[in-house]
């Protein structure tokens, strides 16, 4: 069994409306509470970072699966939405919606299109971030898969 360790250092000056910093490998940014939650909105925040982790994990996983399957990828993009519910002052990360757009090269076969559609679904179940939040955050997939014309 192999284990990978990732490290993050955080600095926070205290108080709700201050600005801190985080560093983790190549990630170096300021952090604060987002303006939607009455914060200063400087740098990033946990809500964006969870969405970013889920989104990048999904698209990287899908890209690797498509490469292993030797599928003729032309373009791949992803838009994701994180939904946070606030009930009685309690913030709950409710849902992440992934909207991948995958376009295969012109002349791709119907079989390649079908395999791509299967991998688009499988990538969500295979991504380690999706598995980590499963049962706590609803994951929704709204794919758009086509062949270039």
Helices and strands as residue ranges (DSSP letters): E 9-11, E 20-24, E 27-31, G 35-37, H 46-68, E 73-87, E 90-104, H 110-126, H 128-133, E 138-141, E 144-147
